[in-house]
Amino acid sequence: MKKSYQEFLSEDFAHDLGFIDWVKHGKEDEFWKKFISLHPQLSNEIEQAIKIIEMLNFKEFSFHNYALEAYPEVENYYVNSGNKKTMYFMYRYLKYAAIFVILFSLSITCYYLLDNGNPTNQLTNTNAKYNQSKGIQLLLPTGKSLLLANNTKKLHFNKIDQQLLSNTSNAVGQFVLNSKSIGLTQLTTPYGVCLDVVLPDGSKVCLGSGSKLIFPQEFENNQRKVVLDGEAYFEITKNKQKPFIVNANSINVKVLGTEFNINSRSSQNSSEVVLVEGSLSLNNLCNRKKNILLIPSQKAICNKLNKDIKVQSNVDVNFYISWKDGFLEFNRININSIFKRLSDYYNVQFVTDSGIDANRNITGKLELKSTINDVMAVLSDAAFFDYELKGNQVIVRNKPGALPILSRL
């Protein structure tokens, strides 16, 4: 029995031909916009499905006519690869064989690596949910899962030698990549840990705390496309023939060669893009016809709820990018904004009592230590407030008899 759209998950939308036609060509636009407005509880599933479709860049030809001819070749590939989970998935969605042909040619593992919580999506040998406190998780295109130590500082994906170089503070490791493997690589960092990554094209990414980056082993065709959930600082290698595109939840960022920071978490209602050098354009996936152009020191704030994009000029760039160097630098920034940055970095929630002037501006430089407790010990001494950790909450109070929070650290 066919499920109704109200029962769809992201994978169902991503394999529905009508939905794909809407995403790629705007067909039945009125129907889908009305459906989304009537079913806001499905917004996350729909955004995830759009992300999958945009990432895979479906080609235009008749799915049904091509399916029966090409499916045996796809099936043979998965039999030879020995990936039983993939075979199970293939048979389950046999009626969508034509779509899987395209997934095969453009890399079928994208769907799995986007990880929407369904156990059948995992490419690891374990059924347990990834515990971010254990280390950096690396999923290779072959399906192999590696857990790297939190002191891993850099990963370099060497396109020429087909090798992945891993540099830690006390060791160097090598993992040989399969040049014939198709698919995407996924990196996931725990909260409180950052990682420098060199992509196959030489572009550099500092992947932030509690973040996920998905990218191909090699950028082919006429573009370089990655998927981000979390925060990352990008230094893009210039290539006028191949624009670099970051799909970050509800937004697309397109550049040729520049430096910028993106903070876009699926758990939050807004995304931020701060441009450091060069230029970039961005749009909302639900309003792809409207492109916003940024110049250096501008910040775009994208509201996921009303799909609005606002631009601020002359922002304090260092406040948004200093995390990549292991500290927060702020110049007359209100403490509420600092708490927000710490909340993203350590995955905690701040609760302030009425005695704290959260909008009071402060100036200083704060080292991002391994735990939120270490950071708050320094910040509370400098800014004269008390704090208490209760589970995932940081409760901030004025010190008894102390002056209101200082304007300068």
N, C-alpha and C positions, 0 to 999 in steps of 0.2 A: 504494500500500500504506500503510495507516494505521500511524503510529508508535505504539509502546507508550509508556506513561507514563514509563518509565525513560529514554526518548530525548527527552523533552519539554524544550524551552527555555521561558523565561518567557512568550513570546508564544503558545506552544502551550497552556500552562495557562490563559492569560487568555482564550482563545477556546474552551475546552472547556466545554460546557454543564454537565457533571457537576461540574467543579471550581467553576464559578460558583455552582451551587446550594449547594455546600458552604460557600463563602465567605459567601454572602448569607443562607442559610437553615439551615446546619448539616446538610444532608442527607448521608447516608452518612458521618457523622462518624467512626465507628469505622474504616471503610476508609481514609479519608484520613490519620488520625492514625497508623495502622499503616504506611501507605505512607511517610510522612515519616520515621518512626523507622527503617524498613528502608533508606532511601535518603538518608542525611544529606548526600551530595554534591550533592543537588538543592535544598538548603535556600535557597541564594541565589536560584535561579530561581523557587522557589515564593514566597518573600517578595516578589520583584519583581512576580510575577503578582498577588499579593494587593493590592499597592500600586496596580496599574493598575485592578483591579476596584473597590477602595474609592474611588479617586479619581474614577472615572467614574460611580459611584452608579447602577448599572443599574436600570432601571424593571422593574416586574413585569407582563409580559403574554406571550402566546405568541409566541416568536420565529419559529417555522416558518410559522405562518399569515400573519404580517405580511410576511414576507421578499419574496415574489414581487411583491406589490403596490407596495412601497416602493423596491425596489432600483433600478428605472429612474431614479427621481428622484435617488437618491444618485449613480448613475453619471453622470447629466447634469451634476450639480454639479462633479464632478471633471474632466469633459471641458471644461467651460466655464472652469474655473480654470487649465487647462493644466498641471496638476501630473502629469507623466508617471510620476514615482516612485510617487505615490499610486495612480495607475491600475494600475501593475504590481502593487502590493500588493493592490489590490482584486480583481483577477482571480485572483491566487494563492490568495486566501481566499474565493473565490466561494461555496463551500459554507457559509460562515459569514455569508451576506449579512444575515441578520436582526440579528446582533450589530453589524455595521457600520452598520446603520440607527441603532442607539442611539448608536454612537460618533459618527455624523454629528450627531445632535441634541445630544449633550452635549460634542462637540468631539473629532474623530477624531485630532487631532494629538497628544493626550496620549501615545499609545503611542510615537510617534516620539520625542517629546521626552524620554521617560524614558531613552532611549539605553542599550540593553543591549549595545552593541558590534557589532550586526549592521549591515553597511554599508547595507542597504536601509532602515534606520530613520532615516538622516540627512536633515535638511531643508536642508542646505547644498548649494552647487554644487560642492563639492570632495569628493574621496574620502579625503583624508588625515585621519588622526586628529587631533583638536584638540590643539595643543601649548599647555599651560597657561602656558608662560613668555612667550608672545607678547602676551597681554593678556586683557582681560575679554571673554568671548564672550556675545553676545546673539542669541537666536533669537526672531524675532517670530512672531505667529500666522499671518502670511501665508507663512511659510517663509523669509523673508529673513534672512540671517545677517550680523551685524555684529561686527567686532572692535574693541573700544574700548581706548583707551590705558590703561595701568596707573595713570596719574595721574587717571583719572576718579573723582571723589569722590562723586557723587550721581546717581541716576536717579529722575525723578519721572514717574509714569504718570498723566497728567491725564485723568480720566474725562470731564469736561465738554467740554473742547476737543479730545478725542481726539488728544492729543499726548504724545510722550515727550520730556521735557526732560533734557538731559545736561549737567551742570555739571562742568567740570574745573578744575584750578587756574589755567589760563590761557585758557580758552575756554568758550563756551556753544554747544551744538549742539541742533538740533531734528530729530526724525524724526516725520513725520506718520503716525499709525496709521490703519488702515482700519476704520472703525466697523462695516462689514458683515462683517469677517473673523471667523471662529470659530476657536477653538483656544486654545492656551496659549502663554505667553511663558516662555522659559527663560533664566536668567542663570547663568553659570559664572565663578567668580573663580580666578585663578592662586594658587598658594601664595605667601604673603608679601604678599597684597593683599586689602584689605577694601573694601566698597562699601555706601553708604547708599542704600536704596531706599524710595520712597514708593509704596505699592500703590494701586490704583484706589479703594479705600474710605478712603484717608487713613492707613491703618496704616503704621507705619514699621518697616523691617527693616534691621539692619546685618548684611549677609551676610559671613561670615567667610572666612578664607583657605582656598583649595582647596575651595570649597563650590559647591553647585548648588541653585537655587531655581526651582520651576515654579509658575506661577499663571495664572489666566485674565485676559483683558483686562477683564472685568467680572464681579463676583460676582453670580450670579443665584440664583433660588429662595430657599431658607430657610437657607442656610449659606454661609460663606466658607472655601474649602478650598485649601490649598497643599501642595506636596510639597518636602521638604528632604532633601538628602544633604550632610552637613557640619555646620558650626556657624553659628548665627545668633542675634542678639538681637532680640526682637520687642517693639514697643510698639503694642498693638492698640487701634484706635478702638472705643469702646463701641457695641454694637448688640445689645440684648436679643433682637431678633427674628431676628438672624442670628449664631449662634455662629461663632467663628473656629476652624478645625481645621487642625492641622499634622500631616501624615503624614510621619514621619521614620523610614524603614526599617521597623523592627519595632514602632514605637509610634505611637499617635494621641494628640495633645494637643488638648484642647478648652477654649476660654476665651470669655468674652463681651467683656472689655476689661481688659487687664492688661499687665504687663511680665515677661518671662521669657527665659531663655537655653536653647538646645538645642544639644547637641553629639552628633550621631548620624551616624557615617560608616559606609557599607556595608562598608568594609574592616576594621572593628573589631568586636569581640565584645560591646561594651556601648554603651549610649547614656545620656547624662546630661541631666536637665532641672533647672534651678535657677530657682525662683520669686523674683522681686524684689518685685513689688507685686500686690495683688489675690488671685485664687484661680484654680486650674485643676484639671482632671481629666485623667488619662491612663490608657490601657490598652495592653496588648500585643495586637498583631493576631492572635496565636494563642490569646489568652484574652480576647476582647472583652467578656465578661460581668463581668470583675473591673475596676472603676474605682478608681483611686487618687486621692485628693484631696490637694493640696498647699496649704500656707499659706506666707507669705513667709519667706525664709531657710531653706527646706527644699530638699533635693536628692534627686531620684529617680534611681536607677541601675538601668537595665534590662538584664538579661543576655540576650543573644540566643540563647545556647546552651540554657540551662535554662528560659528564658521567665520568670525570676523578677524581681520588682521590689522593690528595697529603698529605704527612705526615711531620709535623715539630716537631723537638725534643727540649727539654729543654725550653719550653715556660713558661711564667710567669703565672702559674696556677691561682694565686689570682686575676689577672686581669679579668679572665673569670668566676670566681665563687663568688667573693665578693658581687655581686649584691644580692645574697640570704640573706645576712646579712644586707642589707639596704644601702650599699655604694659601690662605685667603688674605688678599690685600684690599683694604677699603679706605676711602677718603671721604669723610663726612657722609657715611651711609647709615641709614637708620638700623637699629639693632634687630628690628623685625625682619629685615631683608637678610641680615647675617644669619639669624635663626633659620630662615628658609633655606639658605645655602647649606647649612649644617644638617638640616633635616634631609635634604636630597642625598648628601654624602654618606650619612650614617644610618639612614632609614629610621629616623625617630620623629616623634611629634612633640613640638614645644607647646607648653601651656604656661602662660604668664599671668601673675595675679595683678590686681588693679594698681598696685604700688609701683609697677614697672612702666616707665614711659617708653613704650616700644617704638615710638616714632622719633625719639631723640637721636640725632646724628652722632656717630663716633668715627674715629680714625685710628688705624693701626694695621698690624700684620700678625696673623694668627697661623701658627703651624698646624697642619692637619695631621694629628697624631693617629696612632693605630686604633684608639677607641674614643668614643664620644666623652667618656668620663675624663680622660686625660686632657682633652680640649677644653671642656667646661671648667676644669680646675684652674686652668690658666686664665680663661676669659672672665670667670667669676671674681678672681682676685683682682684683675685689672679694672674691671667695671663695677666692682663693689655690689655684687648681688649674691644671694644664696641659690643653690639649685639642689634638686633631688631627682634621682633616677628611679622611676617606677615602671618596670617592664620596658615598653617601647616609648614611654613618655619621659620628657625632661621638664620638670616643674621648676619655674624660675620665680624667685621671690626677692624682695628687697631685704638687705641685711638689717636686723634691728638696730635702730639708732643711726643708720648710715644715711648720707646725703643721697638724693636721687641719682640715678645712673649717670656717670660722668660723660661729658661730650667728647672726651678724647682718651684713647688708651696710651 
